[in-house]
Amino acid sequence: KVASRCVRTCVSLLMKLPPLNWLCRQTSTVGICLMSPRSEGSVRLTSADPSAPPLIDPSYLSDEGDVSLVREALDVWRNLTAASHTARGVLGAEILP
């Protein structure tokens, strides 16, 4: 009971702080992932020492085709949510692209 009361008190305090009340609102997250990206990164050795960390360059979205596919997927998601009154009511406004 004491722990539950403590949690409720902390949450109510967070809600009263204007900069932090956005943390507690209902949100959703959409992750777009390319299953077969064309972008290619690299992993290189930095020295002959086996304990030295490698140099990793993931080169995310370095291929323009990958960028186009991600944009297209985001557009599909936006169109689906815009077409549904229920989705708009539940999800609310888009905060970040």
N, C-alpha and C positions, 0 to 999 in steps of 0.2 A: 504494500500500500504506500509506503514511504517513497519507494522508487517511482511508482506511477504518479504520485503527486508532484514529485520533483520534475519528471518529464513534462507533465502538463504545465507546470510553472515556467519551465524553460521555453516551451513552445509558445506560450502566451506572451512571454517577454520578447521573443523573436518577432512575433507578429506586430508588436507595438513599435518596433524599430523600422522606420520607413525604408532605409536602404536594404534591409534584409528580408522584408516580408515577401518578396518575389520568390525566395527560396522555397516557401511552403505552399505555393499555389499549385493547382493541378496543371501538369504539363505532359507533353509527349515528345518523344524523340524518334526521328526517322533516320535510319542508317542506310546509306546507299553504298553498295559494294560491288565492284566489278569482279566477276568470277574468272574472267580470262583477260586481264589487262595486257595491253601491248607495250606499255611503259616497262623499261628494264632498268633496274638499278645495278649496283655492283658492290662486291665485298673484296677488299684488297688488304694484303698484309702490310703492316707498317714497319716491320723489321723482321730480322731472322729470329728474334727472341719469341719462343712459343707462348710466353705469358703476356706478351704485349697485345693490347686490344686491336682488333682489325678496324680498318676504315670502312664504314658502312654508308653507302649513299643509296637510299631507296628510290630516288627519282620518281616519287609519286606524281602521277598525271603529267609526265613529261611528253607523252604522245598526245597530239591534238585529237586523235580519235577517241581516246579515253575521256578527255575533257568533254567532248561532244556527247558521249554516252551518259556521263554523269549529269550533264545539264538536261538531257532528254528525260532521264529518270526523275529528276527533280520536278520538271514540268509536268510529267504524268502524275506525280503525287499531288502537286498543287491543283491540277485540274480535277482530280478525284475528290479532294477535300472541298474544293469550291463548288462542285456540282451537288454536294450533299448538304442539306440543311442541318441534318443531325451531326455530321462531322464538324461543320462550322460552329455549332453550339457547344460541342464537347471540346474541340481543340482550341477554339478561340483564334486570335490573331497570330500570325507568324512573327516570331521574334528575331530569329537569325536565319540566313539562307543555309 
